[in-house]
Amino acid sequence: MADKTYKALLVEETEDKKYVRKLTELSVDSLPPGEVLVKVQYSSLNFKDALSASGNKGVTKQYPHTPGIDAAGVVEESSSPDFKAGEEVIVTSYDLGMNTSGGFGQYIRVPADWVVRRPENLTLRESMVYGTAGFTAALSVYRLTGYGVSPESGDVLVTGGTGGVGSIAVSILSKMGYSVTAVNGIVDETDYLKEIGAKSVISIEEATDTGQRPMLKVRWAGVIDTLGGDILSTAIRSTAPGGGITCCGNVTSPELPITVFPFILRGITLMGIDSQNCPMPLRQKVWDKIADEWKIPWLDRITSETPLTEVSDRIDKMLQGKSRGRTIVRLW
Ligand SMILES: NC(=O)c1ccc[n+]([C@@H]2O[C@H](COP(=O)([O-])OP(=O)(O)OC[C@H]3O[C@@H](n4cnc5c(N)ncnc54)[C@H](OP(=O)(O)O)[C@@H]3O)[C@@H](O)[C@H]2O)c1
């Protein structure tokens, strides 16, 4: 493998602390150590990649760096007995694309315990339509259903509806028979959200109450939140007694202005979702559900594909809150 090179999107930090992205040729030898070398076929664009690509040190500490927290491809070399050359695999989460060279490069090298064998009913391309965002949506659904919120419990709210996590959460829940309301804000995408299964769509204004009332009129049996801040606070204060809320993101704010009253007077539960450190047995179980009973029939409707050469433009769109659904990145 000596002197073999590959194409990658590299983010560099300039002396005046600006972050520039360029497509470049790198050596496979420069990849970090790890048991499994993967020739990446597809990656996908997640909010975290947009942060990494724009110099967010909470995500990526050292530059130059190749982002891409998702990768799906073929094992090229393996020193692990668990994987052999030619096997199709998925790598998401852990440190991939954060401080380990990620899926916006044609090769990655990672520890074997980050690697998931591709589920039988999912192609590599489909696995990246889900990617970390889809896995997180599925993990949120898993927690909500496991907690006891069923289609009979009442309406479920999904915030950031057109986003990657939101679109897949809306799709899985509606496929399972839930009545889903989506919050949609930046660009009006009501038709799209209804096509992927939302029963109704509400605006950010309708989903936000910045008043001081500790509890609001009950509207939701359950909530999948991606935004944080006042919208999450409003959702919690509008959740029915015994209801459940998952929280995975902070697109609008990391703050949560709330009192304890919805928890102690309505007995609701707030469930944190951390896809990055999800234990491997649960990770495998959720991927199997994604590939099987939760597989979305209208995957194409939420997917757009871009070559590596155009991923930088897509990153800018995502940072402006203007991306829709899932963007997968074709590496070759
Ligand atoms: N905890 C975890 O394991 C985990 C894993 C993956 C992602 N996340 C987090 O989940 C969040 C969503 O990720 P994503 O990949 O779905 O991102 P995304 O594709 O960029 O979607 C975010 C959505 O939020 C809405 N939005 C954007 N800016 C907004 C604003 N200023 N005010 C209100 N709404 C706004 C938009 O939807 P509408 O226009 O429809 O409102 C947008 O499509 C991020 O915070 C990400 O870091 C967490």
The ligand as an SDF file (V2000), in Angstrom:
LIG
                    3D

 48 52  0  0  0  0  0  0  0  0999 V2000
  -26.8750   13.2230   19.9930 N   0  0  0  0  0  0  0  0  0  0  0  0
  -26.5070   12.6160   18.8930 C   0  0  0  0  0  0  0  0  0  0  0  0
  -26.0360   11.4810   18.9230 O   0  0  0  0  0  0  0  0  0  0  0  0
  -26.6910   13.3010   17.5760 C   0  0  0  0  0  0  0  0  0  0  0  0
  -26.5180   12.6180   16.3650 C   0  0  0  0  0  0  0  0  0  0  0  0
  -26.8110   13.2800   15.1580 C   0  0  0  0  0  0  0  0  0  0  0  0
  -27.2100   14.6100   15.1880 C   0  0  0  0  0  0  0  0  0  0  0  0
  -27.2950   15.2480   16.3740 N   0  0  0  0  0  0  0  0  0  0  0  0
  -27.7160   16.6400   16.4450 C   0  0  0  0  0  0  0  0  0  0  0  0
  -29.0580   16.7370   15.9990 O   0  0  0  0  0  0  0  0  0  0  0  0
  -29.2560   18.0220   15.4300 C   0  0  0  0  0  0  0  0  0  0  0  0
  -29.8850   17.8710   14.0360 C   0  0  0  0  0  0  0  0  0  0  0  0
  -28.9390   17.2410   13.1770 O   0  0  0  0  0  0  0  0  0  0  0  0
  -29.2760   17.0620   11.6300 P   0  0  0  0  0  0  0  0  0  0  0  0
  -28.1760   16.2320   11.0590 O   0  0  0  0  0  0  0  0  0  0  0  0
  -30.6850   16.6260   11.4700 O   0  0  0  0  0  0  0  0  0  0  0  0
  -29.1220   18.5650   11.1230 O   0  0  0  0  0  0  0  0  0  0  0  0
  -29.7510   19.2520    9.8140 P   0  0  0  0  0  0  0  0  0  0  0  0
  -29.9250   18.2340    8.7340 O   0  0  0  0  0  0  0  0  0  0  0  0
  -28.9500   20.4690    9.5520 O   0  0  0  0  0  0  0  0  0  0  0  0
  -31.2210   19.6470   10.2800 O   0  0  0  0  0  0  0  0  0  0  0  0
  -31.4990   20.6200   11.2280 C   0  0  0  0  0  0  0  0  0  0  0  0
  -32.8970   21.1670   10.9780 C   0  0  0  0  0  0  0  0  0  0  0  0
  -33.2010   22.0630   12.0140 O   0  0  0  0  0  0  0  0  0  0  0  0
  -33.9770   23.1320   11.5150 C   0  0  0  0  0  0  0  0  0  0  0  0
  -33.2370   24.3660   11.7700 N   0  0  0  0  0  0  0  0  0  0  0  0
  -32.0270   24.7400   11.3200 C   0  0  0  0  0  0  0  0  0  0  0  0
  -31.6590   25.9370   11.7880 N   0  0  0  0  0  0  0  0  0  0  0  0
  -32.6750   26.3190   12.5660 C   0  0  0  0  0  0  0  0  0  0  0  0
  -32.9210   27.4850   13.3270 C   0  0  0  0  0  0  0  0  0  0  0  0
  -32.0290   28.4760   13.4140 N   0  0  0  0  0  0  0  0  0  0  0  0
  -34.0760   27.5500   14.0130 N   0  0  0  0  0  0  0  0  0  0  0  0
  -34.9530   26.5310   13.9470 C   0  0  0  0  0  0  0  0  0  0  0  0
  -34.7830   25.4130   13.2260 N   0  0  0  0  0  0  0  0  0  0  0  0
  -33.6610   25.3190   12.5490 C   0  0  0  0  0  0  0  0  0  0  0  0
  -34.1850   22.9110   10.0510 C   0  0  0  0  0  0  0  0  0  0  0  0
  -35.4010   22.1990    9.8890 O   0  0  0  0  0  0  0  0  0  0  0  0
  -36.8090   22.9350    9.6600 P   0  0  0  0  0  0  0  0  0  0  0  0
  -36.5790   24.0230    8.6550 O   0  0  0  0  0  0  0  0  0  0  0  0
  -37.7140   21.8670    9.1700 O   0  0  0  0  0  0  0  0  0  0  0  0
  -37.2390   23.4890   10.9740 O   0  0  0  0  0  0  0  0  0  0  0  0
  -33.0310   21.9860    9.6970 C   0  0  0  0  0  0  0  0  0  0  0  0
  -33.3360   21.2080    8.5690 O   0  0  0  0  0  0  0  0  0  0  0  0
  -27.8960   18.7140   15.4570 C   0  0  0  0  0  0  0  0  0  0  0  0
  -27.7990   19.5250   16.6100 O   0  0  0  0  0  0  0  0  0  0  0  0
  -26.9280   17.5670   15.5420 C   0  0  0  0  0  0  0  0  0  0  0  0
  -25.6980   17.9360   16.1150 O   0  0  0  0  0  0  0  0  0  0  0  0
  -27.0470   14.6100   17.5580 C   0  0  0  0  0  0  0  0  0  0  0  0
  1  2  1  0
  2  3  2  0
  2  4  1  0
  4  5  1  0
  4 48  2  0
  5  6  2  0
  6  7  1  0
  7  8  2  0
  8  9  1  0
  8 48  1  0
  9 10  1  0
  9 46  1  0
 10 11  1  0
 11 12  1  0
 11 44  1  0
 12 13  1  0
 13 14  1  0
 14 15  2  0
 14 16  1  0
 14 17  1  0
 17 18  1  0
 18 19  2  0
 18 20  1  0
 18 21  1  0
 21 22  1  0
 22 23  1  0
 23 24  1  0
 23 42  1  0
 24 25  1  0
 25 26  1  0
 25 36  1  0
 26 27  1  0
 26 35  1  0
 27 28  2  0
 28 29  1  0
 29 30  1  0
 29 35  2  0
 30 31  1  0
 30 32  2  0
 32 33  1  0
 33 34  2  0
 34 35  1  0
 36 37  1  0
 36 42  1  0
 37 38  1  0
 38 39  2  0
 38 40  1  0
 38 41  1  0
 42 43  1  0
 44 45  1  0
 44 46  1  0
 46 47  1  0
M  CHG  2   8   1  16  -1
M  END
$$$$
